[in-house]
Amino acid sequence: MTNRHNMIKHIGLLAVGVFFSLSTFAQQEPMFTQYMFNTVAVNPAYAGTSNALNLVAMSRIQWVGLRGAPVTNTISMDTPFEGKRVGLGLSVMSDKIGPVQNLYLSANYAYRVPLNDNITLSLGLKGGIYNYYVGLNSLSLVESNDAAFYQNQAKALHPNLGFGAYLYANRWYVGLAVPTLIESDLNKNNTDANNVSQLKRHYFLMAGYVMHMSADWDFKPSFIENVVTGAPPSTDLTAQFLYKNAYWLGTSYRIGDAVAFLFEFKLTEQLMAGYSYDVTVSNLAGHNLGSHEILLRYSFDKLSAKKIKSPRYF
């Protein structure tokens, strides 16, 4: 029986190790399938570029049916600063995977420079804090008094700085962001040079374009790529059709990971709702029921407090 308990203990430790790896690499900067409707969460330079006050709430339940799978929630806002070329933004994000719980708080500042009548360059800075918590005593154990799990917990609070650039016109955009400039060791007692319990620097490249097809239809391709040291790149390729600037229908492919289906629609001129469903195509296929994501976005003209009159594609 003791051998069986030891085997279960080792399996549990291995699972926790996998969770640590996922949290420190893939989940340090949580990604959403509907990223194009919450760009400010990735790129601080986006703040204020839509010339409206935007409030966004998103919730993602990943790999349904797989115990300990990621659950991510975020609320963000951004707005132009009246009378200036400045944009401001705030965001709060919680991310839970197994016994690991991450909380991000950040504030964004952006400054826009018109290059000509149609093209604008926005540069942004991001500052905030990152709270990291691991509670192994929250796991279900065969031996409830196992000290290896009862005492092995970690708490860490780290500052963060980020930078972004966002070049855009009415129908296209290109952006580059480094939302995590400060790399921090989450376990200062670990002297292993290959320690995975670290906040790694992420690099995001993004672009999108709107192609006018008819009086009612527009085609909107976009992509975002996340590069981080020690992990393979993550690339999302998305194609959406926009009908009467009120309904979005599309699909997305996260290379080697998932195929997603997206649908967004305006409930009013200012309130939009969205839903996406990811079908896993990686090695986890068959072990989960896919991923669900829900979006609510509220936008209004800050200066006039009236309905938005012009289309806002990004």
MOWOMO-V51521 format. One line per field, one symbol per residue. psi: psi as a letter, one per 20 degrees, with the letter a starting at -180 (. if undefined). A space follows every 50 residues. Layout:
psi = ???
//
This chain:
psi = hghgghghghgghgghgggggghhfhjgnqqqhlhijlhhhgohihpiii kqpppppqppoqlpiopjqqppqqpqqqqqppjrkqqqqqqppqppocjp pqpppqqqpqppophaihpppppqqpqaqoppppnhiiqpqgohkohhhh inqppqoqrqqrqqqopqahjrqpqpqninhopqoiniiojphjpimqoq pqpppqqqqppphahhpqpnqrqppppqpjqqqppppppqppokkhpppa qqoopjgqpqpqpqqphahipqqqqqppopjaiipijrkaqqpppppppq ohhikrqphqqoh.
//
